[in-house]
Amino acid sequence: MEICFVTKGRVGDFYKYGYQKSDVIVFGFQAVGEVSYEKELKNETFYFEEVARLSKQASNVVVCGCVTDTKGHKRKSAVVAENGRILGVSDMLNVLDGDVSCGAGLRVYETKVGRMGVIVAEDLYFPDAIASLSLCGADFILCPYGVIDGVESVLCRSSAFYYGVPVALCGIGYSLIAEPSGGLAFSSPLSPAYGQIETPREYHLIETRRRGFYKPPKKEY
């Protein structure tokens, strides 16, 4: 499966840069900026429509980072579209220092390229999110991100290793794919950049001993 990472420019300008066929296009947070649900519903703005239109033109899945505004409650979010249809919006669950509001709930999206988990921005710092998506059957995980600080590569690699699922990150000016082995399958400062992602489904039996969980002996009838 091929992923196109767009780390510069907006959604409406995507075709100006030239592109090649890919299964998924993912944008960082520079792509649409702030989206007001109220203005979208009143047809005063058309940001989500732009994302859906691109997914139809490219005949693939598009994931785009943005800031959503619900009557003054702003959240870091990711809008997901496939073949001209909005599949949903995922919000960042864990807010650092209260700069935006937190969302609720994780989601695995059923797409034509597989079961896609989405985490948003600084949720990458909280491994429970990736663990939950892996347990829920995600084949791979995408993370739209803002400005890269340097630690994100380590977090992606460790999470991919711990939870056995590839993790792809698209920030502003940089993108990467971490594989379940713990290594980097791809990284680039270019935009657009194209990386291949493998989705192995490898399972192992893990046993552990611990104290507790007492069960009384069964009684005879």
C-alpha positions in Angstrom: 0.0 0.0 0.0 1.3 3.4 -0.9 0.8 6.5 1.2 1.3 10.1 -0.1 2.4 12.5 2.6 1.7 16.2 2.1 3.7 18.2 4.6 3.4 21.6 2.9 0.5 23.5 1.2 -3.2 23.3 1.4 -5.7 20.7 0.2 -6.9 22.9 -2.7 -3.4 23.3 -4.0 -2.5 19.6 -4.0 -2.8 19.1 -7.7 -0.6 22.1 -8.5 2.5 20.2 -7.1 2.1 17.1 -9.3 1.3 13.7 -7.9 1.4 10.0 -8.5 -1.2 7.4 -7.8 -1.5 6.4 -4.2 -3.8 4.5 -1.9 -3.9 7.1 0.9 -3.2 10.8 1.0 -2.5 12.3 4.4 -2.0 16.0 5.2 -0.5 17.7 8.2 -2.2 20.5 10.1 -1.3 23.1 7.6 -3.8 21.8 5.0 -7.1 23.5 5.9 -6.4 25.4 9.1 -9.5 26.0 11.4 -12.9 24.6 10.5 -16.1 25.9 12.1 -18.8 23.2 12.1 -21.5 26.0 12.2 -20.1 27.6 9.1 -19.7 24.3 7.3 -23.4 23.4 8.0 -24.5 26.9 6.8 -22.5 26.4 3.6 -20.4 29.5 4.4 -17.2 27.4 4.2 -16.4 24.3 2.3 -13.2 22.8 3.9 -14.7 19.3 4.4 -16.1 19.4 0.9 -12.6 20.1 -0.4 -11.2 17.0 1.4 -14.1 14.8 0.1 -13.7 16.1 -3.4 -10.0 15.3 -3.4 -10.7 11.8 -2.3 -13.1 11.4 -5.2 -10.7 12.8 -7.8 -7.9 10.7 -6.5 -10.1 7.6 -5.9 -8.5 6.9 -2.6 -8.6 7.7 1.1 -7.7 11.2 2.3 -6.9 12.0 5.9 -6.4 15.7 6.8 -5.4 17.3 10.1 -7.3 20.4 11.2 -8.6 22.4 14.1 -12.4 22.1 14.5 -14.6 24.7 16.2 -17.8 23.7 17.9 -19.4 26.8 19.3 -16.1 28.0 20.7 -14.8 24.6 21.8 -11.8 24.1 19.6 -10.2 20.6 19.1 -7.4 19.2 17.1 -9.0 16.8 14.7 -8.5 14.7 11.6 -11.2 14.4 8.9 -11.3 11.2 6.9 -12.8 10.8 3.4 -13.0 8.0 0.9 -14.1 8.2 -2.8 -16.0 11.5 -2.3 -17.6 10.6 1.1 -16.7 11.9 4.6 -16.2 8.8 6.8 -15.9 10.7 10.0 -13.8 13.1 12.1 -11.5 11.9 14.9 -10.5 14.3 17.7 -7.4 14.4 19.9 -8.2 12.8 23.3 -5.3 14.0 25.4 -4.8 17.8 25.7 -1.5 19.2 27.0 -1.7 22.3 29.1 -5.3 23.1 28.0 -4.6 25.0 24.7 -7.6 23.3 23.1 -10.5 21.1 24.2 -10.3 17.3 24.3 -12.4 15.0 22.3 -13.8 11.6 23.1 -13.6 8.1 21.6 -11.3 6.3 19.2 -12.3 4.9 15.8 -11.1 2.3 13.4 -12.2 3.2 9.8 -13.2 0.5 7.4 -11.6 1.5 4.1 -10.9 -0.3 0.8 -7.2 -0.4 1.8 -7.9 -2.0 5.2 -8.8 -1.2 8.8 -7.3 2.2 9.4 -6.8 3.6 12.9 -6.3 7.4 13.3 -4.7 9.2 16.2 -4.4 13.0 16.3 -1.3 15.1 17.0 -0.2 14.8 20.7 -2.2 11.6 21.3 1.1 10.1 20.0 2.5 10.9 23.4 -0.1 8.6 25.1 0.5 4.9 24.0 -2.9 3.8 25.3 -4.4 5.2 22.2 -2.3 3.1 19.8 -2.7 0.1 22.1 -6.5 0.4 21.9 -6.6 0.8 18.1 -4.3 -2.2 17.7 -6.5 -4.3 20.0 -9.6 -3.2 18.0 -8.0 -4.6 14.8 -6.4 -1.7 13.1 -4.1 -2.8 10.2 -2.2 0.4 10.3 -2.3 3.8 12.1 -2.1 7.3 10.7 -1.2 10.4 12.8 -1.7 13.9 11.3 0.7 16.1 13.3 1.8 19.7 13.6 5.4 20.9 14.0 7.9 18.1 14.6 10.0 18.4 17.7 12.3 15.4 17.3 11.0 12.9 19.7 8.1 11.8 17.5 10.2 9.3 15.5 11.1 7.5 18.7 7.5 7.4 19.8 6.3 6.1 16.5 8.9 3.4 16.4 8.4 2.2 20.0 4.6 2.2 19.6 4.8 0.2 16.3 7.1 -2.3 18.1 5.1 -2.6 21.3 1.7 -3.0 19.6 2.6 -4.8 16.4 1.1 -2.2 14.0 2.7 0.2 11.5 2.5 3.8 12.5 2.7 6.6 9.8 3.1 10.3 10.9 2.6 13.3 8.7 3.8 16.6 10.3 4.6 20.0 8.9 7.7 19.6 6.8 8.4 15.9 7.7 6.8 12.5 7.4 7.7 8.9 8.4 6.5 5.3 8.6 7.5 3.1 11.6 7.3 -0.6 11.1 6.5 -3.3 13.8 10.1 -4.3 13.9 10.9 -1.0 15.5 12.7 0.4 12.5 11.9 3.2 10.1 10.5 2.0 6.8 10.4 5.5 5.4 11.1 9.2 6.3 11.3 12.3 4.2 11.3 16.1 4.4 9.8 16.4 0.9 6.2 17.2 0.0 4.6 15.3 -1.5 6.5 12.2 -0.5 5.5 8.6 -1.1 6.1 5.7 1.2 5.2 2.0 1.1 3.5 0.5 4.2 3.2 -3.2 4.9 0.4 -4.5 7.1 1.5 -7.9 8.4 -0.9 -9.7 10.7 1.5 -11.6 13.0 0.2 -13.0 16.3 2.1 -14.6 19.2 1.0 -16.4 22.4 2.2 -14.4 25.4 2.0 -16.1 28.8 2.6 -14.5 32.2 2.4 -15.5 35.9 1.1 -13.2 38.6 -0.4 -13.4 42.0 -4.1 -12.9 42.8 -7.2 -13.6 40.9 -8.2 -16.2 43.4 -11.0 -18.6 42.4 -12.6 -20.9 44.9 -12.5 -24.6 44.2 -15.5 -26.0 42.3 -18.0 -27.8 44.5 -19.5 -31.1 43.6 -23.2 -31.3 42.9 
